[in-house]
C-alpha cells in the first residue's frame, strides 16, 4: 500500500490566511490598487487590477477573501486564488505557493 504524501496542516492554514495582495506577490503577478474605489459594504475592501496571461482581472479583496468581478467568482485564501487566476489544480497551486511562502 502506497502512502500518499500530503501538505502540512500548518502550511495549508498559512496559505488560507494569506492576504490577497501577499498572495499575488508570492505568485509573481503584477497588480495595482485602484485609488478611486469606494467600498460599499466593508471599508477594508479594495479593488485590485491584476495582469494575468496578457489580460487583466479585476478583484475585490478583503483580507484573504477575493471576488473576481468579471468572472463572477470568489473564494478565500492563496490556493483558491492561484487555482482561479492560473488555472491550476490544488496540488500544483499549493506547490507553487509553498515555494514562495
KALIN-V826713 format. One record per residue. N is the residue number from 1. RES is the residue in one letter. PSI is psi in whole degrees, 0 to 359 (none if undefined). OMEGA is omega in whole degrees, 0 to 359 (NA if undefined). NEAR is the number of other C-alpha atoms within 8 Angstrom. Layout:
[[N RES PSI OMEGA NEAR] [N RES PSI OMEGA NEAR]]
//
This chain:
[[1 X 126 180 2] [2 X 137 180 3] [3 X 130 178 4] [4 X 136 175 4] [5 X 147 178 4] [6 X 166 179 4] [7 X 150 181 6] [8 X 145 177 6] [9 X 327 180 6] [10 X 317 179 6] [11 X 313 181 9] [12 X 320 178 10] [13 X 320 178 8] [14 X 318 180 8] [15 X 325 178 11] [16 X 326 185 11] [17 X 354 184 9] [18 X 129 177 12] [19 X 151 184 12] [20 X 314 181 15] [21 X 320 178 6] [22 X 322 178 8] [23 X 318 179 12] [24 X 320 177 11] [25 X 315 181 9] [26 X 328 178 10] [27 X 352 180 10] [28 X 26 181 6] [29 X 144 176 10] [30 X 132 178 9] [31 X 158 181 9] [32 X 134 178 7] [33 X 137 178 8] [34 X 111 184 9] [35 X 343 183 4] [36 X 357 183 4] [37 X 131 176 7] [38 X 108 182 4] [39 X 148 182 9] [40 X 307 186 5] [41 X 306 185 4] [42 X 122 183 7] [43 X 346 179 6] [44 X 355 181 7] [45 X 138 176 10] [46 X 156 175 11] [47 X 128 181 11] [48 X 134 174 12] [49 X 123 187 12] [50 X 132 176 12] [51 X 122 180 11] [52 X 122 174 11] [53 X 43 178 5] [54 X 359 179 5] [55 X 188 179 6] [56 X 145 177 9] [57 X 138 177 10] [58 X 117 181 11] [59 X 139 165 12] [60 X 130 185 12] [61 X 135 174 13] [62 X 105 183 12] [63 X 240 180 9] [64 X 356 180 13] [65 X 145 180 12] [66 X 157 177 13] [67 X 123 177 11] [68 X 110 187 12] [69 X 329 182 9] [70 X 320 179 7] [71 X 348 183 5] [72 X 48 181 7] [73 X 140 180 8] [74 X 174 180 8] [75 X 191 180 9] [76 X 137 176 10] [77 X 161 185 14] [78 X 325 183 15] [79 X 313 177 12] [80 X 318 181 10] [81 X 315 178 13] [82 X 318 179 13] [83 X 318 182 12] [84 X 308 186 8] [85 X 322 186 7] [86 X 4 179 7] [87 X 50 181 7] [88 X 156 172 9] [89 X 170 185 7] [90 X 309 184 9] [91 X 315 180 6] [92 X 320 180 8] [93 X 316 179 12] [94 X 316 179 10] [95 X 320 179 8] [96 X 318 179 9] [97 X 325 184 15] [98 X 324 182 8] [99 X 346 183 6] [100 X 10 181 7] [101 X none NA 5]]
//
